[in-house]
Amino acid sequence: MDISILSCRGQSEIKNIMRDIGVDSGGIEIMSPKAEICLVRVNRVGIFAANILKQEALSLGADTAVSKDTLTGKVKYTDCLIMGN
């Protein structure tokens, strides 16, 4: 098994990769929009801002990963990974 990390790519490149894999053309049309994900890392965000950032992302269909200690207040700052397409 070989794993590669792929950066954010446009629809045409995503579709070409799926064609190379041998995906059915109908499947390409269904799945290609799901494959366009962007990741943004933000460091040292205050926990109140991080919780708002997560809620805003969720309201848009995205998500934000934060430290598990953010909700309990055990930390004052957290790094965030924003995931969306």
Backbone as numpy.savetxt, mean C-alpha at the origin, in Angstrom:
# Nx Ny Nz CAx CAy CAz Cx Cy Cz
12.17 -20.96 -5.63 11.32 -19.79 -5.63 12.21 -18.56 -5.63
11.78 -17.55 -6.38 12.51 -16.29 -6.48 11.51 -15.16 -6.23
11.83 -14.27 -5.33 10.93 -13.17 -5.00 11.58 -11.86 -5.40
10.82 -11.00 -6.06 11.30 -9.67 -6.45 10.36 -8.61 -5.91
10.93 -7.53 -5.46 10.12 -6.39 -5.05 9.99 -5.48 -6.26
8.76 -5.19 -6.65 8.49 -4.35 -7.81 8.02 -2.99 -7.33
8.57 -1.94 -7.90 8.17 -0.60 -7.53 6.82 -0.27 -8.17
6.27 0.89 -7.83 5.01 1.33 -8.44 5.18 1.35 -9.95
4.23 0.79 -10.62 4.32 0.68 -12.08 3.02 1.14 -12.70
3.09 1.61 -13.93 1.90 2.02 -14.66 1.12 0.82 -15.15
-0.12 1.07 -15.58 -1.00 0.01 -16.04 -0.42 -0.79 -17.20
0.23 -0.14 -18.16 0.75 -0.88 -19.31 1.84 -1.86 -18.89
2.70 -1.45 -17.97 3.76 -2.35 -17.51 3.18 -3.50 -16.68
2.19 -3.19 -15.86 1.54 -4.24 -15.07 0.91 -5.27 -15.99
0.21 -4.81 -17.02 -0.43 -5.72 -17.97 0.60 -6.56 -18.72
1.73 -5.97 -19.09 2.80 -6.72 -19.76 3.35 -7.82 -18.86
3.55 -7.51 -17.58 4.04 -8.53 -16.65 3.04 -9.67 -16.55
1.75 -9.34 -16.47 0.71 -10.38 -16.39 0.67 -11.20 -17.67
0.85 -10.57 -18.82 0.90 -11.32 -20.09 2.09 -12.28 -20.09
3.24 -11.80 -19.61 4.43 -12.66 -19.53 4.18 -13.88 -18.66
3.38 -13.70 -17.60 3.05 -14.81 -16.71 2.07 -15.77 -17.37
1.27 -15.25 -18.33 0.29 -16.08 -19.01 -1.11 -15.93 -18.47
-1.40 -14.79 -17.86 -2.73 -14.54 -17.30 -3.74 -14.35 -18.42
-4.95 -14.89 -18.24 -6.05 -14.73 -19.18 -6.36 -13.24 -19.37
-6.71 -12.84 -20.59 -6.94 -11.42 -20.88 -8.06 -10.83 -20.01
-9.09 -11.61 -19.74 -10.15 -11.15 -18.84 -9.64 -10.93 -17.43
-8.78 -11.83 -17.00 -8.18 -11.70 -15.67 -7.27 -10.49 -15.57
-6.58 -10.19 -16.67 -5.71 -9.01 -16.68 -6.54 -7.75 -16.44
-7.67 -7.65 -17.12 -8.52 -6.46 -16.97 -9.09 -6.34 -15.56
-9.39 -7.47 -14.94 -9.94 -7.45 -13.58 -8.85 -7.14 -12.56
-7.68 -7.75 -12.71 -6.64 -7.65 -11.68 -5.69 -6.48 -11.82
-5.47 -5.97 -13.01 -4.45 -4.94 -13.17 -4.69 -3.69 -12.32
-5.93 -3.23 -12.14 -6.10 -2.07 -11.26 -5.71 -2.36 -9.81
-5.87 -3.61 -9.39 -5.52 -3.99 -8.02 -4.02 -4.04 -7.81
-3.26 -4.16 -8.90 -1.82 -4.33 -8.79 -1.08 -3.01 -8.66
-1.77 -1.91 -8.90 -1.11 -0.61 -8.88 -1.17 -0.04 -7.46
-0.23 -0.44 -6.64 -0.18 0.01 -5.25 1.07 0.83 -5.04
0.92 1.89 -4.32 2.06 2.73 -3.97 2.27 2.67 -2.46
3.51 2.68 -2.05 3.87 2.66 -0.64 4.60 3.95 -0.30
4.20 4.56 0.79 4.86 5.77 1.27 5.18 5.58 2.74
6.44 5.75 3.10 6.83 5.64 4.50 7.04 7.04 5.06
6.44 7.28 6.21 6.59 8.56 6.89 7.12 8.25 8.28
8.24 8.85 8.65 8.89 8.56 9.93 8.54 9.61 10.99
8.49 9.14 12.21 8.33 9.98 13.40 7.09 10.88 13.33
5.95 10.24 13.23 4.66 10.94 13.20 4.07 10.87 14.61
3.56 11.97 15.11 2.88 11.96 16.41 1.71 10.99 16.37
1.44 10.33 17.50 0.42 9.27 17.49 -0.98 9.78 17.17
-1.31 10.99 17.57 -2.64 11.52 17.24 -2.75 11.74 15.74
-1.71 12.31 15.15 -1.69 12.52 13.70 -1.69 11.18 12.96
-0.98 10.19 13.49 -0.93 8.87 12.85 -2.31 8.22 12.83
-3.05 8.36 13.93 -4.40 7.79 13.97 -5.33 8.49 12.99
-5.19 9.80 12.86 -5.99 10.54 11.87 -5.60 10.13 10.47
-4.29 9.99 10.23 -3.80 9.56 8.92 -4.38 8.20 8.55
-4.42 7.28 9.51 -4.98 5.95 9.25 -6.47 6.04 8.91
-7.22 6.82 9.67 -8.66 6.95 9.40 -8.93 7.60 8.05
-8.15 8.62 7.71 -8.31 9.27 6.40 -7.99 8.29 5.27
-6.92 7.52 5.44 -6.55 6.54 4.41 -7.66 5.51 4.24
-8.18 5.00 5.35 -9.26 4.00 5.28 -10.50 4.57 4.59
-10.80 5.83 4.83 -11.98 6.43 4.20 -11.84 6.53 2.69
-10.59 6.49 2.20 -10.32 6.56 0.77 -10.07 5.20 0.14
-10.17 4.14 0.94 -9.92 2.79 0.43 -8.47 2.39 0.51
-7.66 3.16 1.19 -6.24 2.83 1.39 -6.08 2.37 2.84
-4.85 2.30 3.32 -4.61 1.94 4.71 -3.27 2.50 5.14
-3.06 2.55 6.43 -1.79 3.01 6.99 -1.39 2.07 8.11
-0.19 1.52 8.01 0.34 0.66 9.06 1.07 1.53 10.08
0.74 1.34 11.34 1.37 2.09 12.42 1.81 1.12 13.51
2.62 1.59 14.43 3.05 0.76 15.56 1.85 0.29 16.36
1.93 -0.93 16.86 0.83 -1.46 17.68 0.65 -0.67 18.97
1.68 0.06 19.39 1.60 0.84 20.62 0.99 2.23 20.40
0.61 2.54 19.18 0.03 3.85 18.88 -1.31 4.05 19.58
-2.17 3.05 19.55 -3.50 3.19 20.15 -3.47 3.23 21.67
-2.51 2.56 22.27 -2.45 2.52 23.73 -1.72 3.72 24.31
-1.02 4.46 23.47 -0.27 5.63 23.95 1.05 5.28 24.61
1.53 4.06 24.42 2.82 3.66 24.99 3.98 4.38 24.32
3.75 4.89 23.13 4.77 5.66 22.41 4.18 7.02 22.05
5.05 8.00 21.83 4.58 9.33 21.44 4.65 9.53 19.93
5.51 8.75 19.29 5.70 8.85 17.84 5.71 7.45 17.23
5.36 7.38 15.97 5.40 6.12 15.23 5.81 6.40 13.79
6.41 5.42 13.16 6.60 5.48 11.72 5.33 4.94 11.08
5.02 5.40 9.87 3.80 4.98 9.17 4.15 4.47 7.78
3.44 3.46 7.34 3.53 2.98 5.97 2.15 3.13 5.36
2.03 4.09 4.44 0.76 4.35 3.77 0.69 3.49 2.52
-0.41 2.76 2.36 -0.58 1.84 1.23 -1.85 2.20 0.50
-1.75 2.43 -0.78 -2.94 2.75 -1.55 -2.70 2.64 -3.03
-3.75 2.75 -3.79 -3.63 2.73 -5.24 -4.44 3.83 -5.85
